Amino acid sequence: MVRKYTYLLIPFLLLLWRCTESGGEQRTFLQQSAYSYGDSPDTLGLTKATFAGGCFWCTEAYFERLKGVDRVESGYTGGGEAQPTYEQVSNGRTSHAEAVRIWYRPDVITYRELLEVFFATHDPTTLNRQGPDVGKQYRSAIYFHDDQQRNQARTYMRALEDAGTFRNRIVTELKPAGKFWIAEDYHQDYYRNNPDDPYVRSIAYPKVVKFEDAFRSKLKDSYLKQQ
C-alpha cells in the first residue's frame, strides 16, 4: 500500500506550489462578512470533509471536479473569531485558516481518495506557508468530522512518511472540525465564475489543467467533455 500512495502522488508533485504564486498577480477582496449555517436540505445525507491547503480558489476548483463530490464551499475555520472577513484572515488578523468544506457521497468517492487529492495539490511540509504566502492562515490542516476520518488521515500521513514521498517532514495539522465560516459570496466558485480574471488565467488555469490530467479517471463527465 505504501508503494501505491507514492505512485499516486509522484506524477502530481508539480502542483505543489501555492495558488497565489504568480508573476505579480494579486488576489483582491471586497468588504463583506463571512457567515455560518448548518446542514442545508441539499446536503442532507452527504458526508463532510474539511481541508485547509492554501488558496481556497484553487482548492475548491480541484475538489468540485471529482465524481461523488456534490458541493464545495470556501471558507474559514480553525480559529476562534466570529464572522471573520477575507481581509482579516488574509492579513493574519485572525487564528483562522483558508479552507474548503466538501460534501461528498462515500459510495462514489472515499475519504482516502479525498486525502490523496489533498496531499497532491499543496505542499504539506511547509509550516504556516504555501509558496510566497506566509502566515498561519495558509497552514496545512485536516479537520476531521469523526473518529474514522481522524484514523484514516493518520494512517495515510504515516504511509506517506514511511514511503519517503516528501523530502521534508509532513507538518499538516490534524484537528477536530469546528465552526466553519463560509467565505464571502464572491469567493464561491471563483474559478468558474471568473474565467477572464488575470489571476485565474495565468495562475489557476494551468494548475487546474494539470490536475485534470493527473486525476482524469476521477473527474465528473461534465469536466471530461470540456477537455
PyMOL commands that set and color helices and strands:
alter all, ss='L'
color gray80, all
select helices_A, chain A and resi 2-15+41-43+56-64+86-90+111-120+136-138+147-163+185-187+190-193+198-214+216-218+221-224
alter helices_A, ss='H'
color red, helices_A
select strands_A, chain A and resi 47-53+69-77+97-104+129-130+133-134+140-144+173-176+181-182
alter strands_A, ss='S'
color yellow, strands_A
deselect
rebuild
show_as cartoon
